[in-house]
């Protein structure tokens, strides 16, 4: 052996030194090595390690092949000889096929997927490296030389496992990751609440039963208290009521902090949105409103946190009776008893025996409930075409605009006596409604996979909306409920008569501290991947579930390329925004990029980005953009309370947001004019350029595409026909109709209107035949105005296609 090799030997691992000392063989014969020697320690507590992880979420960390040049990397070749890469490849493939090796991989956390990925990386690393570590080089040389006593392919396993743990670092710390993501004892997360004996009072009852009123009365009489509600409007209402009753109360929402005192001293009472409640501040009384939302797939974690963590002597919980059993079980785990107080509805609510059938039958105090903006626009236009004024309320409107529209509808001296709204009226607004009319009983939803579905509304949703009619203290002593169409009324009656299914589980969400601990163990993983692995490994008992994290992951992926520390990245990903609004998402991206450069986002910067000042909207598209800009201002304010130095101009932004709210109010008051302007703006030849997401009625937009020239009468006739057909789709989501719907799509695949309506489950083949027949009858009678030769040909072609 070369004399210069001796100093290098001292730098080799112990096993390599033994191999050289005994002629290349390890001191322990190969067959005598226990299989368990390669197993990772599994000393975790009990069942914490029983759940197999979803290894499809494990993203390998790329390792660069050794390029040579380092002294240690040349030792193997110097002590033995250069490797024959062809022989190495043969032996590596032989190693991969060994059943014993696959078994050892399984024992060390490498399922088939990870084993394959790790081997591909291991093989690539060896084959593309100009030199490998000395111990690996010596083993490979012994194996390739065919020295049976000195080397065997099984001897590669320790090196393979070491490589696997380098590219999958979670394998080395799986027990720690399981402990961090163990969510089976949420009550233990709140030691301050566990240190006191709390009294839990459940106020159970339907809408308009006075349950929240009694809880608020106790809140006002206490020395200190906190109100936790699901909406800013509700928190603002309690804030005003408290201060009007000479009970100093602060307001805390994600975007706003308002102090009762002029010197900004903290008041003993606070009204907040539930996500903003403090679990560290002691109170005498706490009120948690709408407790049934503890089951909400996205926000349920906030109710769980408030229920388990609020430090109050009395916790007053308000909500549906369906949540009583779950709340009782949760409080049993904390050693606290629940007192239940039941309430009955204060005014009668009647389901009518007849449907509205026509908008001509509307009466003052009526509210038509729709489940999409398109239906809002269509119905409000048809109402005003009959000479009636209507107020409009939907979810994406700013709170100020919603309140203004509600005030307009409630004002007995205002000529506006009809309300058109989405299910946004179910909470947060006091409205004088005599009759609720369901425009439809099906609602678009997004399932757990992010796919759009259309399904009937639930009993809980129907009761929440219907209960807004005949509110106690309003001018109507009883409420009435019906549907727009006779077919829907039968099913609506069934839905309202069904019992509300019990709430079975409470939502949970990983905390920033838990994600930080995960990141400590997996420093190379992206935030989105960390969340995925956390949820995959997390364990919850039967009373809890992990909330949907799709929005969080969407934002995490969107800003992944921007250099941010983990805590800041987490905050940006929890920002409340609608990911379907491109302008808002783009703005968040710009906020994050500016933030990463440590450049404050000033008022001037925001004005340049949003092109402020903005004019009143001239059409629906401009109104929607103004709503998006309002959301951008909300986003700025939300971030300003988390990064004060980087978003320094909250006061100025709040001022222009109020001005923007007034501008949007002008647009909503003139919504019918905006719809007409949007229709006239789509001139012949430009209809195809209108975006699919452009928020016009499906009927009006698609009718423009069919023909270049429509008379007013024909447009209205077609609009009403398609609208009526779309409203009779109550049972369209049932599985028995899936087959016929697919056939419909094939039959009408070439027509964009037919194709889309059938895909969304809004029309059936029978409805389309009826529409076509009515359309042809109108054309023959000369009433429709579709008189061009091209359209006659188009209609006849479509008829022939359908008959074929």
N, C-alpha and C positions, 0 to 999 in steps of 0.2 A: 504493500500500500504506500502511496506517495506520502512523503514526510509532511508535506504541507496540508494533507487532509486531516491530520490529527486536531489542529485547532478548530477546524470546521465541525468535527464530530461533536464537540462540546455544545454546539448550537443546535444539534438535532433533537427532535423529541425523544423521550425515553424509549419508546417502542422501536424507533429506527436504530437507536444505539444498541439495543439488545439484539436486533436482527443482524447487525454487522458483527457484533461480538460472537454470535453463535453461527456465523457463516450465512447470514441472511434469513434465518428462521427465528420466529419469536420464541421466547422462553417457554410459553405455554403452547402445547401442541394445538393445532387448529381444531381438531374434533373435541378437545376438552373444554373449549370456550363455552360458557353458558349463554344461551340465547338471550336471557334476560339482561345481559350486560349492556346491550344496546338500547334497552327500553328507557324512555324518559321517566323521571320520578313522577309518581302520581300520588303524592301525599296530601292532595287537597281534601277538603272536608266533605265527607259523605257523598251526597248526590250531586255536588256541584260539578263533578266531572263526568256525570253519567250521560249527558246529552252530546251526541255526535255533532260536530260543527258542520256547517254547509261549506265544504271546501271549494266550491265553485267561486266563492267570494275571495279566496286567497289569491292575491295578485303577486306573482314572483318578482323579487327585486333583481334587476339585471346586474350581472357580474361581468366585468371586462376580463377577457383572457389575459394571462400573463404574457408580457411582451419581452421578457428577458432583460438583462442588464444588471439586475441586483445580484450581489455576491451569493446570497443564500440560494437563489434560484438556480445557480450553476453547479451546486454541490452534487446533486443527483447524477448528472452527466459525468462529472469529474470522478465520482466514486465508482460508477458502473460504466455505462456507455449511453450514447444517444438512443432515444426510443424509436422503434420502428412503428410509425403511426398506423400502418396497415394491420400489423399484428395487434396493436392496442385496440383498434376498432373492433376486430373480431372478438377479442376477449371481453370488451365492454358489452357487446351485444349478447354474448354468452352469459355474462353477469346479469343482464336485464331479464333473461328468460328463466333464471333459476327460481323455482318455487320457494325454496328456503329463503331467498333474498326478499321475495315479495311478502312472505310471511313476516320476516323481521321488519320490513317497512311498515306493515300494518300495525305491528306492536309498538312502533315508534310514531304513530299518528299519521302515517302516509297511506291514505286510501289509494285506490287504483288511479284516480285522477292525479293526485299529488305525486304519487310514485312515478307516473309516466312523465309529468312535467319536470320533476326533479332530475330524472335520468337524462332526458333530452338536454337539459341545461348542463348537467355534469359531463355528458359526452362532448357537447360542444365546447365546453371550457377546456377539456383536456386536448381535444383535437386541434383547437385553434390557438392554444398557448404554445409559445416557442419554448417555454420551460415551465415546469410545475415544481411544487415543493419537493424537497429532497426525499422525505419519507414516502410520498406518493410515487415519486420517480423510481425509487428502489423496488417497491412492491410491484409496480407495473413491469419493470425489467425482469424481476424474478418470474412473474407469471408468463411473460412473453417468451422467455428462454426455456420454458417447459420444465423448470425445476419443481417437480411435484412436492418434494419435501420442503422446499423453500417458499413457494408461493402458490396460491390458489385464488381463483376469482372471488371467492367469498371474502378474502382479506381486503377487498376494496370497500366493503360495506361501511366501515367507520369513516372513510374519506367521503363516500357517497352521502352518508348521513350528515356529516359536517357541512358538506356543500348544500344539502337540502335545507338545513337550518339557517344557512346564510341567505338563501333566496326566499325562504319562508320563515322569517324570524318568529312568527307566532307559534311555531312548533316547540320552541324552546321555553315559551312562557305561557303555555295554554292554561295551566292551572291558575296562574295569576289573572289571566284574561277572564276566565270563568268566574273567579271571585269578584272581579270588578263589575262584571255584567250580571251578577246575581241580584235579581229584583224581587226576590220572594218575601222580603220583610220591609216594605216601604214605611211602616210606622216608625221604624228605628232611625229613619233619616231625620227625624224632627225631635231631638232630645228636649228642646225647650217646651214643646207641647206635651211630651210624655212626663215632664216634671210636675205638671199640674193636673188636677182632676177636673175635667171639663164637663159641663152639662149640655147634652145634645138634645135639641127640640126640633122635631120634624113637622113643619106646617104643610100638610098634604091636601091637595084639592085641585079641581080643574081650573081652567082660565076663568077669571072674573068671579073668584070665590072669596077674595079678601085675605088669602093666606099671606101674601107679601105685605099687605097693609098692617096686619097684626105684628109681624116681625119688625117692621120699620118703626112702629110705635115703641117697641121695647128698645130699639136702637136709639131713638131720640131721647128716651128717658134715662139712658145710661150715662155714667160719667165719661166714658170713652167708648168708641165703637168703630167698626169697619164694615162697610157694605161692599160686597163683591158681586158684580153683575156681568153678564155676557156681552153687553154692548156699551159703547160710549154714551149713547143716548140715555140708557138706564142710569148709568153712573151720574150723568149730568142732571138727570131729573131728581135723584136723591140729594145731590149736592145743593140744588136750588131749594128743595123742600126743607132741608135741614136749616139752611141759612135764613129762609123765610120764617121758620119757626124759632128764630133766635138761638139756634144750636150751631155754633161755629163748626164748619165742616170744610175740609179741603177736598180738592178733586185731583185724582191721579189716574191718568191713562197712559198708554204707550207713547203718545205724542204731546201730552200736555200736563203741566203741574199748575194748579190754581190754588192759592192760599186764601183762606177766609179773612185773615188779617192783612192790613196794608203793610206791616213791617215784615211780612213773609215768615212769621213764626208758625210752627206746626200746630194745627188745631187738634184737640183731643178726638175728633171724629174725622173720618175720611171715607169718601166714596170713590171706588176704583173699579176698573175692569179687572176681571178675576186673575188674569196673568200678572198683574202688577201688585197683588197683595203681598204684604210683608209677613213672613213667618217668624220674625224675630221680635217684633214690637208687641208688647202686652196690651190687651184691650179687655174691657169688661164684657162687651157684647160684640159678636160678629154675625153678619147675615150673609149667607151664601144663597144666591138666587138661581132658579132654574137648575136644580141639582141633577135632573135627569140627563143633562148634557155631559155628565161624567162618563157616559158611554160614547160620546162623540169621537169618531175615528181620528180626527185631527187635533181637537182641543180638549179632549176629555182629561188629559193629564193635569190641566190647570185646576179643575174641580177636585181631583184626587189630592193634589198638593194642598189646596185650601182646607179641605175636610180633615186631612190628617195633620196638617202642620200649623194652623192658626193658633196663636197663643191667646185664647179668650176664655173667660170663665163660663160664658154661655155661647154656644154655637147654634144659631137659628137657621135651619135648612128649609128652603122653600122649593116645592116642585110637585111633580106628578106622584101619585101613590105607587106607581110602578117601581119607584126607586127605594121604597121603604125597606124591603128585605135586604137589598145590597148594602144600604147605609148601616142597617142594624148589624149585619155580619162584619162589616169593616170596623165598626166601633167595638164589636166584641173582641177583636184582635188587639185593641188598645186598652181594653178593660173599662170602657165607658158605655153607659146605658143610654138608650134613645127613648125619649118621650114623644109619642106621635099625637098630633092634634089634627083631626080631620075637618075639612070644610066642604060645604055644598055651594053650588053656584047660586049667586045672589039674585039672578034674573033668569026667567025661563028661556030655553033655546029650543026652537021647533024646526024640524026638517020638513019642508013643504012637500006636498003631494004632487006638485007640478013643477016643471022646469021653466026657465025663462023663455026659451025657444027663439025669441027675437029681441034685439036691442030696443025695439019700439016699446017693449013692455017695462023698461026701466022706470024706477021711481026714486024720488029724493031719499038719500040715505043708503043707496045701494053701493056695494063695493064688488067689482069684478076682479077675481084673483086669477092671475096668469102665472105661468112658470117659465116664461122667457121674455126677453126684451122685445123680440119680434112680435109676439102676441100683444105686448103692451102697446107698441106703436100702432098695430093694426086695429085693435079694439078702440083705442082712444080716437083714432081718425074716424072710424065709423060712428062713434058717439057724437063727435062734434059735427059730422056731416048731417046729423039729425037736429042740429041747432041746440045741443046741450053742451054745457061746460063740464069738464071733468078735471080732477086733480090726478097726478101721476106720482107713484112712489115705487122705486125699485132699489135693489141692494147697492148698486155702484154709485148712487147719488150721494153727494156729501151730506153729513148730518143736518147742516143748516137748511139745505134745500128740502130734505125730508120733513123737517119741522115746519117749514113755511108752507109746504103743500098740505100737511095735516091741518095747520091752522086755517088755511083757505077752505078746506073741506068742512071743518068743524064750525066755521063762522056762520051763524044763522042768517046774517045779513048779506052774505056773499052768494051770488047766483050759482056758484059751483056746488052742485049737490050730488055728484057722482064721483066715485073714486075708482081708479084702475091701478092695481098694485100687484106686486109679486108677493111671495110668502114672507117678504121682509116686514110686513105689518104684523107678523105673528108675535113679535117682541118689540118693546121699546117705544111704542107710540100709543098715545091715548086718542082714540078715534070714535066719533059718534056715528056708528054704523048700525043701520037697521037690518039690512039683509046682506049676507055673504053669498055671492054667486061664483061657483067654481067654473071658470072658463074651460077647464079641462081637469081630469083627475089623474093624469099621468105627468110625470116629472122627469126631465133628463137628469141622470146622476152619473157619477164616475165610480167605477168599482175599484177593488183593491189593486187590480192590475193597471189602472189608469185608463180603462176602456170606457167609452160612453155607452150608457144604457138608458133605456126608457122604461119606466116601471110605474105602477100605480103608487100614489102617495100612501104613506103609512097611516094607521089609525091615530098615532100620536101627532103627526103633522096635520092631519085633517081636523082633529079636535083643537089644536093650538090656533089654527086659522079661523075655524068656524066660531070659536069662543070669543072672537073680537066683536061679534054682533051683539047688540043689546047690552052694552057695557053698563055696569051699575053706576048711577050718577049722571048718565048721558040723557039726552032728550027722548031716547027710545027705551021703554020699560021692558021690552022683550026682544029677543033676537030671532032671526029667521035664516035658514040655510037652504040653498038649492043649487042646482047645476044649470049650465047653459042649455044642455040638451037632455032629452028624455032618457036616452040610453045611458048616459052618465049618471043620472039621478038614482037609478036602481043600484048601481055599484057603490055610489057615494053613501047611500043609506046603509048598505052592508058594512062599509068601512067604518062609519061612525058608530055603528052598533057593536062592532067587535071590541073585545077587551084589549087594553093596551098591554102588550107583552112585558113581562117584568124586565127590569134592567139587570143584566147578569154579570157585568164586569166593568171595572173602572180603568181608565186609561193611565199609562205611564209613559215617560219620555226620558231618554238619557240626559243627565245634567252635564254642564260644562266640565265639572271636576272629573266625572267619570270618563269623558272623552279625552281629557288631558292625560289621565293615567293610562288610557289605551295608547295614546300617541307616544308616551314615554317608552312603552314596550315595542311599539311599531312606528319608529320615527320616519320611515320611508313611505308609509301608506298615505294615500290621499284622505281628506276628511270624509268624502263620500264613502270610500272603502272602509274607513274606521267605523262609520255608522252601520254599514252593512254587516260587518263582522260582529259588532256589538249586539245588534238585533239577533243575528244568527246564534250567538252564544248565550244570549240572555235567557234567564229562567224566571218565569212568573207562576204564581199559583193560580188556582181557578177563578179567583176574584179579580184578576187584573189582566190587562192585555197591553202590548206595546203599541202606541199610537202610530198612525201612518206617517212616514217620514219622506214621502215622495217630493214634497215641495222643498224640504230641507236639502235633499240630495240634488235636486235640480239646480238650486242656487250654488251648492258646493261645487258641482261640476262646472257651472258657468264661470265662477271666479277662481277656479283651481290654478290657472296659469298666472294669477296675480300674486306677487310675493307678500304674504301677510302672516303675522304670527297666529298661532292656533286660536287663541282667545278671540282676537279680532275677527278671524275668519268665521268662527262659530257665531259671533254676534251678527255679522252680515247675513249668514245663512238662516237666522231666525227672524229676519225682517219680515213684517207682515205685508205681503204684496201678492197680487194675482199674476201667476206666471203666464196667463193667457194674454196679458197686456204687453206687447213688445216694447212700447215706449218706456214703460216703467222698469222692465227688466234691463233694457239698455242703459237707463239712467243709473240703476244700481251698479251696473258694471263700471260706469264712469266714476261713480262715487268711490268704489273700491280701488280703482286705478289711481285716482287722485290721492286717496288716503294712503296708499302704499308708498307714494312719493313724498309723504309727509308734507303735503301742500294743503292748507286749509281750504275747505269748500265755502267760499264767501257768497254773500248775497248777489254780488255782481256776476259771479260765475254761474249761479243758478239761473239768474234772469237771462243770461246769454243762451244757456242750454235750452230753456223752456220758451224762449222768444217772448218773454214778458215785456210790456203789457199785451194782453190778448183782448180781442174784440168779441162782442156777442156772437154766438154761433149763427150761421146762415143756413145750415142744413144739419142733418143727423150726424154725419161723419164728423163735423166740427164739434158738435156737442159731446160726442164720445171722446174726442181728443181732449176737450177741456176736463172731462171727468178723469182722464188719465193724468193730466197735469196736476189736478188736485191730489191724486194719489201720490205723485212725485213729491209734492210739498209735505204730505203726511209722512212719507218716507224720510225726508230730510229732518223733520221734527223728531221722528222716532230715533234716528241716529244721533241727533243733537243732545239727547239726554243720556246717551251712552258714551259719546265721544265729544265732550263739550268743547275742547280746544280745536278740534278739527271741523266741527260744524258750528261756528260761532255766532251765526246771525239768525237764531231761532225767532227772536222777536220780530225782525223785519219780515221773515218768511210767513209768520203767522198773520201779519197784517195783510200781505198780498193774498194769502189764502182766503181770508174773509172777503176780500174784493172779488176773488175768483168765484167764491160761493154765490155771491150776488149775481155775477154774470151767468152762472149756470142756472140760477133760478129764473132768469129772464128767458133762457132757452127752453126750459121745461114748461114754463107758462105758455110758450108759443110752439109747443111740440108739434101740433098739427101742421102749422105753417112750415116747420122744418122738414116734415115728411114730404109735403107737397114740393118743397124746393129740391129735395133730394131726388124726387121722381123726375121733375122737369130738367134737372141738371144732367141726367143720364140720357143724352140726346141719341138719335139713331146712329148706329155705327160705333158708339162708345159703350154700349151696354156690356159688352164682353169684358171690358176693362174693370168693371166693378168687382171689388174683392168679394170672395165667398163669405168673408167674415163681416162684410158691411152690414150694419145692424138695421136693415129694413125688413119689412114683412117678407116672408118667403114668397107669398103670393104676389106682391107687387113687384119684387125684383125679378122673379122668374117670368112673370108675364111680359116684362119688357124684352126679355131675351127672345121670346117666341115670335114677336112681331115688332116691326119698326113703327107702325102707326096704330095706336089704340084710341078709340073714342072714350070719352069719360064714362059713358054708360057701360061699354063692354068691359073696361077695366074694373069697374065696381062690381059687375055681375060675376066676372071670373074670380075676383078677390073674395067675394062672399061665398061663392061655391067651394073654392079650395079651402077657405077658412073653416067652413062648416064641416067639410070632410075631415080636415085635420083635427077638429075638435071631437070627432066621434071615434077616436082611436083608443078609447080607455083600456081595452083589453088587448091591445096590439102586441104587448110584450110577452104574452103567454107562449110557452114552448110549442103548443100545437100549431101555431101559425108560422113558425120559423121556416118550415119547408115551403109553404106557399109563397112566403115573402121572398125566398131565394129565387123561386121560379119567376116571380114578378120582376125581380131585378134583371134576370136574363132576358125576359120578354121586352122590357123597356130600357135596356141598357144604354141605348144610344141617345135617349132624351135626358138632358141634364136634370130637368125638373123631376121627371118621373123616377129616374134612377136614385136621386138623393132622397126624395120623400119616401120611397119604398125601403131604402137602406136604413133610414132613421125610424121606420115603423110608423110613419105618419099617415100613410095611405095604403089601401089594399088594391088588388086588381079590380075588384068589383066597384070600388069607389072611383077608380080611374075611368072605367067604362061608363059609369053614370055621368061623370064630368064631361067626357067626350061627347056623349049623347046630348047633354044639355047645351054644350058648346055648338054642336052642329045644328041643333034646333034653333038657337039664337041666330046663327049665320044664315039659315034658310029663311028666317022671318025678317032678315035685314036689320036686326036690332043691334048686332054686335059691332058692326063697323070693321070687321076683319075682311076687307074687300079686295086686297091685292091678290093678283094672280099667283104670286109666289107662295102666299100663305094658304091658298086653296090647294095648291099642289102639295105643300108640306103636310096639310091635314089629311089629304087622301092617301099619301104615302104611309103615314103613321097608322091609318085605318087598315091598309092592306097588310102592313107588318103584323099588326095585332091579330088579324084574322088568320094569317099564316101560322 
